[in-house]
Amino acid sequence: MDIVELARDLGKKIQEDERFIAMRVASQQCDADEALQNMIGEFNLKRMAINNEAQKEDRSEDLLRQYNNELRTIYAEIMQNPNMAEFNAAKVEVDDMMNYISTILYGAVNGEDPDTIEPQQSCGGDCAGCAGCH
């Protein structure tokens, strides 16, 4: 079996993984949630209104502030939707899995032993109390 076939097989295994399946189910629930879809549509329209106003030569800073406040409110409502929250949590799981797989592949390409490569732990980005990156 060549490398491309192995990659295709890996892709199929990923699609069979419970984390991937959970993300797809959550995505379908988001798609079926009419209230959520309406909020997403409203969010997109508000974003377009912001872009249109910002491109005007005589743009209104007050109107832009109002649109931005409305956009933030809509975004918060979207993110509080139970279906969206479930999708985001499931997506984090899939992203973590894919990052681990990528870490193994990149490590192998750089000569590391694929059997000993472990997932990368994020530091969280706060460097204030850090003794240095590894």
C-alpha positions in Angstrom: 0.0 0.0 0.0 1.4 3.4 -0.9 1.4 6.6 1.2 -1.6 8.1 -0.5 -3.7 4.9 0.1 -2.7 5.0 3.7 -3.8 8.6 4.0 -7.1 7.8 2.4 -7.5 4.9 4.9 -6.7 7.3 7.7 -9.3 9.7 6.4 -11.9 6.9 6.5 -10.9 6.0 10.1 -11.2 9.6 11.1 -14.7 9.7 9.7 -15.6 6.6 11.8 -14.2 8.1 15.0 -16.8 8.9 17.7 -15.4 12.4 18.0 -15.9 13.1 14.3 -19.4 11.5 14.3 -20.4 13.7 17.4 -19.2 16.8 15.5 -21.2 15.9 12.4 -24.3 15.2 14.5 -23.9 18.5 16.3 -23.4 20.3 13.0 -26.7 18.8 11.7 -28.5 19.9 14.8 -27.2 23.4 14.2 -28.4 23.3 10.6 -31.9 22.1 11.8 -32.2 24.7 14.5 -34.3 27.4 12.9 -33.8 30.0 15.6 -30.0 29.5 15.4 -30.0 29.8 11.6 -32.0 33.0 11.9 -29.5 34.4 14.3 -26.6 33.4 12.0 -28.4 35.1 9.1 -28.9 38.2 11.2 -25.3 38.2 12.2 -24.2 38.0 8.6 -26.5 40.8 7.6 -25.2 43.0 10.5 -21.6 42.2 9.4 -22.4 43.3 5.9 -24.0 46.5 7.2 -20.8 47.3 9.1 -18.7 46.7 6.0 -20.9 48.9 3.9 -20.9 51.7 6.4 -17.2 51.5 7.0 -16.5 51.8 3.2 -18.5 55.0 2.9 -16.5 58.3 2.7 -19.1 60.0 5.0 -19.5 57.0 7.4 -21.1 57.5 10.7 -19.0 56.4 13.7 -22.1 56.4 15.8 -23.9 54.0 13.4 -20.8 51.8 13.3 -20.7 51.6 17.1 -24.4 50.7 17.1 -23.9 48.0 14.5 -20.8 46.6 16.3 -22.8 46.5 19.6 -25.7 44.7 17.9 -23.2 42.3 16.2 -21.6 41.5 19.6 -25.1 40.9 21.1 -26.1 38.6 18.3 -22.8 36.7 18.5 -23.2 36.1 22.2 -26.7 34.8 21.6 -25.4 32.4 18.9 -22.7 31.1 21.2 -25.1 30.6 24.0 -27.4 28.4 21.8 -27.2 24.8 23.2 -26.7 23.3 19.7 -23.9 25.7 18.9 -22.2 25.1 22.3 -22.4 21.3 21.6 -21.0 21.8 18.1 -18.1 23.9 19.4 -17.2 21.4 22.1 -17.3 18.6 19.6 -15.2 20.6 17.1 -12.5 21.1 19.8 -12.3 17.4 20.3 -11.8 16.8 16.5 -9.3 19.7 16.3 -7.3 18.2 19.2 -7.3 14.8 17.5 -6.2 16.3 14.2 -3.4 18.3 15.9 -2.2 15.1 17.5 -2.2 13.3 14.2 -0.3 16.2 12.6 2.2 16.2 15.4 2.9 12.5 14.8 3.3 13.0 11.0 5.5 16.1 11.3 7.6 14.5 13.9 8.1 11.4 11.7 9.1 13.6 8.8 11.7 15.2 11.0 13.1 11.9 12.0 11.4 11.3 15.3 10.1 7.9 16.3 6.3 8.0 15.6 5.6 5.5 18.4 7.0 7.9 21.0 5.4 11.2 19.9 2.9 12.5 22.4 0.3 15.2 22.0 1.6 18.8 22.5 0.3 20.5 25.6 -0.6 24.1 25.1 0.8 26.6 27.7 -2.3 28.8 27.3 -0.3 31.7 26.0 0.2 33.6 29.3 4.0 34.2 29.3 4.0 36.2 32.6 4.8 33.2 34.8 6.6 31.1 32.3 10.2 29.8 32.7 10.5 29.5 28.9 9.2 27.5 26.0 10.3 23.9 25.7 
